[in-house]
Amino acid sequence: MIHKAYGYWIHEAGSPDPEPPLSGEHRFDVLIVGGGFTGMWTAWHLAQSDPDLKIGLVEAQRIGHGPSGRNGGFADAMWISFASLVERYGQGPALDLARAAERSVVQIGEFCEEQGVDAWYRLAGYVNVSTAPFQDDGWDKDVEAIRAVGIEDEITVLDAEAMKAICDSPAFRGGVHYRMAATVQPARLGFGIRAALLRSGVSLFEESPVTRIEDRPPGVVATTPGGRIKADRLVLANGPALAGHGSPLRQNVTLASSHMVITEPVPDVVEEIGWTGGEAISDCRSLLNYFRTTPDGRIAFGWGGGRIVAGARRFGRAEVDPEVIAGVIESLRTYFPALADRRIEYAWGGPIDASATHLPHVVSLPSGRAFAAFGYTGNGVGPSQMVGRTLASLVLDRRDGYGTLPFVEPVEALTKVPPEPFRWIGGTVIREAIGRKEDAEMEGRQPDPISATISRIPELIGFHIGR
Ligand SMILES: Cc1cc2nc3c(=O)[nH]c(=O)nc-3n(C[C@H](O)[C@H](O)[C@H](O)COP(=O)(O)OP(=O)(O)OC[C@H]3O[C@@H](n4cnc5c(N)ncnc54)[C@H](O)[C@@H]3O)c2cc1C
C-alpha cells in the first residue's frame, strides 16, 4: 500500500506541469488566494462574467493538490444538511440555498461536458445508511424538514430490503437515498478547472505562499517570497489555512482531518454486492465512514474522524496517519467482508475546515474589498461551485440572487470557536469521547458514562457535530 499525503486521485489524474511562482510586482483587478475548488470556481465565474477582468490566483503549493484533489469525490447538494439550514436561516431562505446547491451539482456536470473534462462525473445520488441501532433515525430530521417544504421527489427512504438492492452489506439496516448528488474523480475535476482557467486568461502562480496581506485604501497588497500583487479586490479561498495565525477568520474555523483508502480494482465484488448504480454512501455516525466505487471497479472508503489539527499546521498527521488508516481498513472490511484478502493500493488524508455550524459560510470582510469562504466541514465538493459563484457576485457587486443567499453573513454573526490551545485540546478530548461512544454502540455495548457525557458537550454549547 502506498501511504502518502497526495493519494490515489492525484496519481491517477497525473499532475499537470506547474505554472511558475510569482516573481516581481503585478497588478490585478481581483486576487484570489488558494487554488482549491473554491478559489478556482471563483476565478472561473469571474472570468465568465467579464472576460476583460484581470484575475490572478496564487497557490502556496500546487493547484488542486490540497483537499480539493484528495477528497472522496462526493458532490452533494445540501439536502443532507437541510434541517440545520432551516434551523439557522428559516424555511424559505434554506430552500433557496438548497436549490442553489442542487444547481451547483448539475452545473459541475455541465462544466465537465462543455469544457471536455473527464472527471468521471456520475449523477447517481447519495445514500445515508444505518449500520447500528443508534443510527436508525440518523436522517429523520432532514427528511421531515424536506417534506415540510413539500418536496417528496428528492428523497426515498429505504428499508433493509431496498438498501440491500442498492448495496448488499451485512452491516446495512436501512437508509435514505438523496437523488441530487454525484461522484467525481476530484483531482481530474480540479486539474480540468485549472486548464479551463488557463484557457480563459486567468494568471496562475504556483508554489507561491502568500505570507502577508495588507488591506487598506485604495486596495490590497499580497506578498509572497518572490513577489507582490496589488489588487482592487481580494478573495481568501485558502480553506484550512484560514484557521491559522494571522487569518481574519481564525476565531471561526477549526480543523479536523479525514483519511481514505482505495482498493485494487474489484469489479467482481462490486457486482456480487450489487453496488453497480454508482451511489455515494455514508453511514450515520458523527465521525462518519463514507464510500463509493470508481469506473474501474475499485472501492474508495474514508473516515471523517481523523485527528484535530493544532492551529493550521499541515503535512503532519492530518495527511498521513497510519493508526487512523488501520481503523479505516478495519471498517472497510467490516462493511464489505468480501474485501478481506483484496489489496488496498493507496491511503491518504487531508485537513477539514470545520465551522461551528458545520455549514459553509461566505463573508465580506469589514473593508468591503475582501471576501472569504470557509467551513465546508467535509462537504465542499458540490457546494464550492455555488460558493465560487457567490464570491464572484460579491466581488462584482452583481445582483443575481447569489450574493444574497443566506449563507452570506457578516463575520460578527458567526459562532466563534475557542482560541488555541483550548480549541485543539477540547476538540481532541471530544473527538476521542465520540469515537469511544460510537465504537461501543456499534458493538451493541452501553457507552461508558464519561464518554457519553463529553460527547454531548458540543450540542450543549451550540456546536453542531456530524453532518
Ligand atoms: C480525505 C478527505 C475526504 C473528503 N471527502 C469529501 C467528499 O467526499 N465530498 C465533499 O464534498 N468534501 C469532501 N472533503 C472536503 C473537501 O475536500 C473540501 O471541502 C474542499 O476541497 C474545499 O475546497 P477549498 O478550495 O475551499 O479548500 P482547499 O482544497 O483546501 O484549497 C485551499 C488551497 O489554499 C492553499 N493555500 C493555503 N494557504 C495559502 C497561502 N498562504 N497562500 C496561497 N495559497 C494557500 C492550499 O495549499 C490549498 O491548495 C474531503 C476532504 C478530505 C481531506
The ligand as an ORCA input file, in Angstrom:
! r2SCAN-3c Opt
* xyz 0 1
  C      -9.784     12.933      2.824
  C     -10.864     13.948      2.523
  C     -12.078     13.496      2.018
  C     -13.079     14.418      1.728
  N     -14.218     13.955      1.113
  C     -15.137     14.845      0.671
  C     -16.228     14.415     -0.116
  O     -16.355     13.236     -0.474
  N     -17.145     15.339     -0.503
  C     -17.021     16.653     -0.160
  O     -17.894     17.451     -0.508
  N     -15.953     17.113      0.523
  C     -15.002     16.247      0.933
  N     -13.893     16.695      1.593
  C     -13.759     18.149      1.815
  C     -13.392     18.872      0.534
  O     -12.199     18.354      0.022
  C     -13.265     20.378      0.825
  O     -14.469     20.844      1.399
  C     -12.994     21.191     -0.428
  O     -11.957     20.632     -1.177
  C     -12.673     22.624     -0.028
  O     -12.100     23.313     -1.110
  P     -11.348     24.676     -0.866
  O     -10.957     25.195     -2.186
  O     -12.167     25.555     -0.014
  O     -10.077     24.293      0.006
  P      -8.711     23.531     -0.353
  O      -8.925     22.425     -1.294
  O      -8.092     23.243      0.977
  O      -7.854     24.638     -1.081
  C      -7.225     25.688     -0.396
  C      -5.906     25.959     -1.075
  O      -5.325     27.131     -0.491
  C      -3.933     26.942     -0.484
  N      -3.332     27.869      0.489
  C      -3.343     27.776      1.838
  N      -2.665     28.811      2.382
  C      -2.234     29.570      1.347
  C      -1.443     30.754      1.271
  N      -0.991     31.371      2.362
  N      -1.134     31.246      0.056
  C      -1.611     30.648     -1.065
  N      -2.342     29.515     -1.052
  C      -2.655     28.989      0.151
  C      -3.760     25.481     -0.113
  O      -2.477     24.992     -0.476
  C      -4.895     24.831     -0.901
  O      -4.496     24.355     -2.163
  C     -12.874     15.814      1.959
  C     -11.656     16.267      2.464
  C     -10.650     15.344      2.759
  C      -9.349     15.842      3.298
*
